[in-house]
Amino acid sequence: MLAGSGSSVQQKDAQPASVAWHDEIPGSICGPEDGPWPRAFTNLTTSEAWNKLSQTSDPQFLAYGAREKWRADALNFQPFPGVKSQDRYAMQQLHIGGRTWTLTAVFDGHLGDATVQHAAYHVPIIVREFLEDLDKKHGGSVVPPPLIADVFSSAIRAFDDAIANDVLELFPGGLEAAIRMPDHQIYSILNDQLVGGTNFKRARLCMYGTTALVALVDPDHTNLWLANLGDCQGVMVSETAPQVWSYEVLTRVHNGENRREVERVQKEHPGEPECIVDGRVLGAIAPFRCLGDTPRILYNLFPGDGDTSPWEEFLVRNKTPPYISAMPEVTHFPLDRLRGPLRRYLILCSDGFTDICGQHQRSVVDRWLRNMPVAGDCSNTMPPNRALQLLWQGLGGDSVSVSKALTLDLDVPWLDDITIVVQSL
């Protein structure tokens, strides 16, 4: 056994630099089962790797604030050419009552991209409408932060209610009536693709789902609110002295790793030992809070797997819905005035980024901060996209590591979708 193990190590050491082993690819998506290993990759120069990473992730930015003092940078990255990313982001300025709020967000979809695409477009609109109503009620006067947090939460829940109600309207008598319908009747109502597909498109928004992490900054730039559903992450890094940084994780994951979430679901569904199985809601869904994901009757949607037995097992456990909450965890953070040239950044990311960083996320962020140009270094040019710089470090921080992540010769995805927003505050 020892001789065989040593031989394997020697074989690995003997490989040329243009091949990669599974443990050299960041994250948990690919493993030994995706072999045979090693796999070929294209070893790019630093310039080539940077350009290809930029082309693949399509980084964007939003300048905002007085004299565009602040900036938000964002990207969406999936290197496997055969897969469309199910992540999305949003960066918008919300003009309300003559003043400007800033909204940034990361959404991580699952099962399909219909719901996540819908959320990335409509959630900022709904938040703006709720803030407009609040501004009118208060006559433009200052609104206490706790009240804004409540309105922020209500706006996000309103999105989830809207897509659910659009489906329930298809069934006279609502959900209870639909549950009593035979499957073939539900199937005929939902699958109307041959006559335009309106019902199908409505139902699909509930069938699929998305996590959401939404940040809101007030016009005076003195308050930040974070609304979180699922397993995206918010991190604040603040310069306490030149090149000395504090690091604070602002969010908690809403999945089976969070004991509070497990206890919440169990408390809401007493006497149902299978409300959580293997760390998943009803044994099937990983996030305990998200938008969409209201299956109930929607396993009749087409196209789908002809084997409905997994759905039927799921529905047997589905006794007292809802199990998945659309109630975001909203947190308020006062933004103190920074002294002089000191910097502060809010990082929003999907779990694809935390996956590639693993236990080394703090060191990845520290390396990113050390390599970031200081104020004045790019005074005459547009500074590099900060989200792109952070992704570069997360993938290894050198051209060989980034080349492996970009060009691995594998016929299945080797990285989860990655979305990052970096916002200066």
C-alpha positions as CSV (number, residue, x, y, z in Angstrom):
1,M,0.0,0.0,0.0
2,L,2.8,2.4,0.9
3,A,4.6,1.6,-2.4
4,G,1.5,2.2,-4.4
5,S,0.8,5.5,-2.6
6,G,4.4,6.7,-3.2
7,S,4.1,5.7,-6.8
8,S,1.0,7.8,-7.2
9,V,2.8,10.8,-5.7
10,Q,5.8,10.3,-8.0
11,Q,3.4,10.1,-11.0
12,K,1.7,13.4,-9.9
13,D,5.1,15.1,-9.5
14,A,6.3,13.9,-12.9
15,Q,3.4,15.5,-14.8
16,P,4.1,18.5,-17.0
17,A,2.7,21.9,-16.0
18,S,-0.1,21.8,-18.5
19,V,-2.2,19.2,-16.5
20,A,-4.1,19.6,-13.3
21,W,-5.3,17.2,-10.6
22,H,-8.7,17.5,-8.9
23,D,-7.2,18.8,-5.6
24,E,-5.6,21.7,-7.6
25,I,-9.1,23.0,-8.6
26,P,-10.6,25.3,-5.9
27,G,-13.9,24.5,-4.3
28,S,-15.8,21.3,-3.7
29,I,-17.6,20.8,-7.1
30,C,-15.1,18.4,-8.8
31,G,-13.4,15.4,-7.3
32,P,-11.8,12.1,-8.0
33,E,-15.0,10.8,-9.5
34,D,-14.7,13.3,-12.4
35,G,-11.5,11.6,-13.6
36,P,-9.5,10.2,-15.0
37,W,-6.9,12.6,-13.6
38,P,-4.8,14.6,-14.4
39,R,-6.7,16.7,-16.9
40,A,-5.2,19.1,-19.4
41,F,-5.5,22.8,-19.2
42,T,-4.1,25.8,-21.2
43,N,-1.3,27.5,-19.3
44,L,-2.0,31.2,-20.0
45,T,0.4,34.1,-19.4
46,T,-0.7,36.6,-16.7
47,S,-2.0,39.0,-19.3
48,E,-3.9,36.2,-21.2
49,A,-5.4,34.8,-17.9
50,W,-6.5,38.3,-16.8
51,N,-8.1,39.1,-20.1
52,K,-9.9,35.7,-20.4
53,L,-11.1,36.0,-16.8
54,S,-12.5,39.4,-17.6
55,Q,-14.2,38.2,-20.8
56,T,-15.7,35.2,-19.0
57,S,-17.0,37.1,-16.0
58,D,-18.0,40.4,-17.8
59,P,-17.3,42.8,-14.9
60,Q,-19.5,45.9,-14.6
61,F,-19.5,48.9,-12.3
62,L,-21.8,51.6,-11.0
63,A,-20.5,55.0,-9.9
64,Y,-22.7,56.8,-7.4
65,G,-23.0,59.4,-4.7
66,A,-22.0,63.1,-4.8
67,R,-19.5,63.6,-7.6
68,E,-19.6,59.8,-8.0
69,K,-17.4,59.4,-5.0
70,W,-18.3,55.8,-4.4
71,R,-18.4,52.8,-6.7
72,A,-19.9,49.3,-6.9
73,D,-18.1,46.6,-9.0
74,A,-19.8,43.3,-10.0
75,L,-19.3,40.2,-12.0
76,N,-20.9,36.8,-12.7
77,F,-18.5,33.9,-13.4
78,Q,-19.0,30.3,-14.7
79,P,-16.1,29.0,-16.7
80,F,-17.8,25.8,-18.1
81,P,-19.0,26.7,-21.6
82,G,-21.9,24.2,-21.5
83,V,-23.7,25.7,-18.5
84,K,-25.5,29.0,-18.1
85,S,-24.9,30.7,-14.7
86,Q,-27.9,30.7,-12.4
87,D,-26.5,33.6,-10.4
88,R,-27.5,37.2,-10.9
89,Y,-26.6,40.6,-9.4
90,A,-28.2,44.0,-9.3
91,M,-26.7,47.5,-8.9
92,Q,-29.1,50.4,-9.1
93,Q,-29.7,54.0,-7.8
94,L,-33.2,54.5,-6.5
95,H,-34.4,58.1,-7.0
96,I,-37.0,58.8,-4.3
97,G,-38.4,62.2,-3.3
98,G,-35.5,64.1,-4.9
99,R,-32.9,62.0,-3.1
100,T,-30.9,58.9,-4.2
101,W,-30.6,55.6,-2.5
102,T,-28.3,52.8,-3.6
103,L,-29.3,49.2,-4.0
104,T,-26.9,46.3,-4.7
105,A,-27.8,42.6,-4.6
106,V,-26.6,39.1,-5.3
107,F,-29.1,36.3,-6.2
108,D,-28.2,32.6,-6.4
109,G,-30.8,30.6,-8.3
110,H,-31.5,26.9,-8.3
111,L,-33.3,24.4,-10.5
112,G,-33.4,26.9,-13.3
113,D,-32.8,30.6,-14.0
114,A,-36.4,31.8,-14.5
115,T,-36.9,32.9,-10.8
116,V,-33.5,34.4,-10.3
117,Q,-33.7,36.4,-13.5
118,H,-37.2,37.6,-12.4
119,A,-36.0,38.5,-8.9
120,A,-32.9,40.4,-10.1
121,Y,-35.2,42.6,-12.3
122,H,-38.2,43.0,-10.1
123,V,-36.9,43.1,-6.5
124,P,-35.2,46.6,-7.0
125,I,-38.4,47.9,-8.5
126,I,-40.5,46.7,-5.6
127,V,-38.1,48.1,-3.0
128,R,-38.2,51.5,-4.8
129,E,-42.0,51.5,-4.7
130,F,-42.2,50.6,-1.0
131,L,-39.6,53.4,-0.2
132,E,-41.6,55.8,-2.3
133,D,-44.8,55.1,-0.3
134,L,-42.8,55.4,2.9
135,D,-41.4,58.8,1.8
136,K,-44.9,60.1,0.9
137,K,-46.3,59.0,4.3
138,H,-43.6,60.8,6.2
139,G,-43.6,63.9,3.9
140,G,-39.9,63.6,3.1
141,S,-38.9,63.8,6.7
142,V,-36.2,61.5,8.3
143,V,-37.5,57.9,8.8
144,P,-36.1,55.9,11.7
145,P,-33.8,53.0,10.6
146,P,-36.0,50.3,12.2
147,L,-39.0,51.4,10.2
148,I,-36.9,51.3,7.0
149,A,-35.8,47.8,7.9
150,D,-39.5,46.7,8.3
151,V,-40.4,48.3,4.9
152,F,-37.3,46.7,3.3
153,S,-38.4,43.3,4.6
154,S,-42.0,43.8,3.4
155,A,-40.9,44.7,-0.1
156,I,-38.9,41.5,-0.5
157,R,-41.7,39.3,0.9
158,A,-44.1,41.1,-1.5
159,F,-42.1,39.7,-4.4
160,D,-42.5,36.2,-3.2
161,D,-46.2,36.7,-2.5
162,A,-46.7,38.1,-6.0
163,I,-45.3,35.1,-7.8
164,A,-47.2,32.7,-5.6
165,N,-50.5,34.5,-6.0
166,D,-50.0,34.6,-9.8
167,V,-50.2,30.8,-9.7
168,L,-53.0,30.5,-7.2
169,E,-55.1,32.7,-9.4
170,L,-55.1,29.9,-11.9
171,F,-57.1,27.7,-9.6
172,P,-60.6,29.0,-8.5
173,G,-60.8,28.3,-4.8
174,G,-57.1,28.8,-4.2
175,L,-54.6,26.3,-2.9
176,E,-57.1,24.1,-1.1
177,A,-59.1,23.6,-4.3
178,A,-55.9,22.9,-6.3
179,I,-54.8,20.2,-3.8
180,R,-58.1,18.3,-4.3
181,M,-57.7,18.4,-8.1
182,P,-56.5,15.2,-9.8
183,D,-53.0,15.5,-11.3
184,H,-54.2,15.4,-14.9
185,Q,-56.3,18.4,-14.4
186,I,-53.5,20.4,-12.7
187,Y,-51.2,19.3,-15.5
188,S,-53.6,20.6,-18.2
189,I,-53.9,24.0,-16.5
190,L,-50.2,24.5,-15.9
191,N,-48.8,23.2,-19.2
192,D,-50.3,25.6,-21.7
193,Q,-47.1,26.0,-23.9
194,L,-49.1,25.3,-27.1
195,V,-51.3,28.4,-26.5
196,G,-48.6,30.9,-25.4
197,G,-47.4,29.3,-22.2
198,T,-48.6,32.1,-19.8
199,N,-49.6,29.7,-17.1
200,F,-46.4,27.6,-17.5
201,K,-44.2,30.7,-17.1
202,R,-46.1,31.8,-14.0
203,A,-45.8,28.4,-12.4
204,R,-42.2,28.1,-13.2
205,L,-41.3,31.1,-11.1
206,C,-42.7,29.3,-8.1
207,M,-41.2,25.9,-9.0
208,Y,-37.6,27.3,-9.3
209,G,-36.1,29.4,-6.5
210,T,-33.3,31.8,-5.6
211,T,-31.5,33.0,-2.5
212,A,-31.2,36.8,-2.1
213,L,-28.8,39.2,-0.4
214,V,-29.8,42.8,-0.9
215,A,-28.0,45.9,0.4
216,L,-29.6,49.3,0.7
217,V,-27.7,52.5,1.5
218,D,-29.5,55.7,2.3
219,P,-29.0,59.1,0.5
220,D,-26.9,60.5,3.3
221,H,-24.6,57.5,3.2
222,T,-24.9,57.0,6.9
223,N,-26.9,53.8,7.1
224,L,-26.7,50.3,5.5
225,W,-29.4,47.7,5.6
226,L,-28.8,44.1,4.6
227,A,-31.7,41.7,3.8
228,N,-30.6,38.1,3.6
229,L,-32.4,34.9,2.4
230,G,-30.3,31.8,2.0
231,D,-26.5,31.2,1.9
232,C,-25.0,34.2,0.1
233,Q,-22.6,36.2,2.2
234,G,-22.0,39.8,3.2
235,V,-18.5,40.9,4.5
236,M,-17.4,44.4,5.6
237,V,-13.7,45.3,5.4
238,S,-12.7,48.6,6.9
239,E,-9.4,50.4,7.0
240,T,-8.7,51.4,10.7
241,A,-5.3,52.8,9.8
242,P,-3.4,53.0,6.5
243,Q,-3.1,49.4,5.2
244,V,-4.6,48.0,8.5
245,W,-8.0,46.3,7.9
246,S,-10.8,44.9,10.1
247,Y,-12.9,42.0,8.7
248,E,-16.5,41.3,9.7
249,V,-18.9,38.7,8.3
250,L,-22.3,40.5,8.4
251,T,-24.7,37.6,7.5
252,R,-25.6,34.1,8.7
253,V,-26.4,31.2,6.3
254,H,-29.9,29.9,6.3
255,N,-29.4,26.2,5.8
256,G,-28.9,23.0,7.7
257,E,-25.5,24.3,9.1
258,N,-27.3,27.0,11.1
259,R,-28.7,25.4,14.2
260,R,-31.1,28.3,14.8
261,E,-32.7,27.8,11.4
262,V,-33.0,24.0,12.0
263,E,-34.7,24.7,15.4
264,R,-37.0,27.4,13.8
265,V,-38.3,25.0,11.2
266,Q,-38.7,22.2,13.7
267,K,-40.6,24.5,16.1
268,E,-42.9,25.7,13.3
269,H,-43.7,22.1,12.4
270,P,-44.1,20.1,15.6
271,G,-44.6,16.4,15.4
272,E,-43.0,16.2,11.9
273,P,-39.6,14.5,12.3
274,E,-39.1,14.6,8.6
275,C,-39.5,18.3,8.2
276,I,-35.7,18.3,8.0
277,V,-33.9,15.2,6.6
278,D,-30.1,15.1,6.0
279,G,-29.9,18.9,6.6
280,R,-32.4,19.7,3.9
281,V,-36.0,20.9,4.1
282,L,-38.2,17.8,3.6
283,G,-35.0,16.1,2.6
284,A,-34.9,18.0,-0.7
285,I,-34.2,21.8,-0.5
286,A,-30.9,23.1,0.9
287,P,-31.8,26.8,1.7
288,F,-34.2,27.3,4.6
289,R,-35.1,30.8,3.4
290,C,-35.4,31.9,-0.2
291,L,-37.7,33.3,-2.9
292,G,-39.9,30.9,-4.9
293,D,-39.6,27.2,-4.1
294,T,-43.3,26.6,-3.5
295,P,-43.6,23.1,-5.1
296,R,-46.8,21.7,-3.5
297,I,-48.7,21.1,-6.7
298,L,-46.1,22.1,-9.2
299,Y,-44.5,18.8,-9.8
300,N,-47.0,18.5,-12.6
301,L,-45.0,21.0,-14.6
302,F,-43.6,19.9,-17.9
303,P,-40.8,19.3,-18.9
304,G,-39.7,17.2,-15.9
305,D,-38.3,13.9,-14.9
306,G,-40.7,11.1,-15.9
307,D,-39.9,9.4,-12.5
308,T,-42.2,11.3,-10.1
309,S,-41.3,9.1,-7.1
310,P,-38.8,11.6,-5.6
311,W,-41.6,14.2,-5.8
312,E,-44.1,11.9,-4.3
313,E,-41.8,11.1,-1.4
314,F,-41.3,14.8,-0.9
315,L,-45.0,15.6,-1.0
316,V,-45.8,12.9,1.6
317,R,-43.6,14.9,4.0
318,N,-45.2,18.2,2.9
319,K,-47.9,18.2,5.5
320,T,-48.1,21.7,6.9
321,P,-46.6,24.1,4.3
322,P,-44.8,26.5,4.0
323,Y,-41.6,25.0,5.3
324,I,-39.3,27.5,3.4
325,S,-39.5,31.0,4.6
326,A,-39.5,34.1,2.5
327,M,-38.9,36.3,5.6
328,P,-35.5,37.9,5.1
329,E,-33.2,38.5,8.0
330,V,-32.7,42.3,7.9
331,T,-29.8,43.9,9.8
332,H,-29.0,47.6,10.1
333,F,-25.4,48.9,10.2
334,P,-24.6,52.6,10.9
335,L,-21.9,53.9,8.6
336,D,-19.5,56.1,10.6
337,R,-17.7,58.8,8.7
338,L,-14.3,57.6,7.6
339,R,-11.3,59.7,8.6
340,G,-9.3,61.1,5.7
341,P,-8.3,58.6,3.0
342,L,-9.3,55.5,4.9
343,R,-11.4,53.0,2.9
344,R,-14.3,50.6,3.5
345,Y,-15.8,48.0,1.3
346,L,-18.9,45.8,1.4
347,I,-18.5,42.4,-0.3
348,L,-21.6,40.6,-1.4
349,C,-21.0,37.1,-2.9
350,S,-22.9,33.9,-3.7
351,D,-21.8,30.7,-2.1
352,G,-19.7,29.8,-5.2
353,F,-17.1,32.3,-4.0
354,T,-17.1,31.1,-0.4
355,D,-16.7,27.6,-1.8
356,I,-13.5,28.3,-3.8
357,C,-12.1,30.2,-0.8
358,G,-12.9,27.5,1.8
359,Q,-11.3,28.0,5.1
360,H,-8.9,30.6,3.6
361,Q,-11.4,33.3,2.8
362,R,-9.9,35.8,5.2
363,S,-6.4,35.3,3.7
364,V,-7.9,35.7,0.2
365,V,-9.5,39.0,1.1
366,D,-6.3,40.1,2.9
367,R,-4.2,39.3,-0.2
368,W,-6.8,41.2,-2.4
369,L,-6.5,44.3,-0.1
370,R,-2.7,44.2,-0.1
371,N,-2.7,44.2,-4.0
372,M,-5.3,46.9,-4.4
373,P,-4.1,50.2,-5.7
374,V,-4.2,53.0,-3.1
375,A,-5.9,56.3,-3.7
376,G,-4.1,58.3,-6.3
377,D,-2.4,55.3,-8.0
378,C,-5.0,55.3,-10.8
379,S,-5.9,59.0,-10.7
380,N,-5.8,59.4,-14.5
381,T,-7.4,56.1,-15.4
382,M,-10.3,54.0,-14.5
383,P,-9.2,51.8,-11.6
384,P,-9.4,48.0,-12.1
385,N,-12.6,46.3,-11.3
386,R,-12.4,45.3,-7.6
387,A,-14.7,42.3,-8.0
388,L,-12.5,41.0,-10.8
389,Q,-9.4,41.5,-8.6
390,L,-11.1,39.6,-5.8
391,L,-12.1,36.7,-8.0
392,W,-8.5,36.5,-9.3
393,Q,-7.2,36.1,-5.7
394,G,-10.0,33.6,-4.9
395,L,-8.9,31.4,-7.8
396,G,-5.3,31.3,-6.5
397,G,-3.9,34.7,-7.3
398,D,-1.4,33.6,-10.0
399,S,-1.7,32.9,-13.7
400,V,-1.3,29.1,-13.4
401,S,-4.0,28.7,-10.8
402,V,-6.4,31.0,-12.7
403,S,-5.6,29.2,-16.0
404,K,-6.6,25.8,-14.4
405,A,-9.9,27.3,-13.2
406,L,-10.5,28.9,-16.6
407,T,-9.5,26.2,-19.1
408,L,-9.7,22.8,-17.5
409,D,-10.5,20.1,-20.0
410,L,-13.5,18.5,-18.3
411,D,-16.9,17.7,-19.7
412,V,-18.8,18.7,-16.5
413,P,-18.7,21.9,-14.5
414,W,-15.8,22.1,-12.1
415,L,-16.8,25.3,-10.3
416,D,-20.1,26.5,-8.8
417,D,-21.5,29.8,-10.3
418,I,-19.7,32.7,-8.7
419,T,-21.2,36.2,-8.3
420,I,-19.4,39.1,-6.5
421,V,-20.3,42.7,-5.8
422,V,-17.8,45.0,-4.1
423,Q,-19.2,48.3,-3.0
424,S,-17.1,51.2,-1.6
425,L,-18.8,52.8,1.4
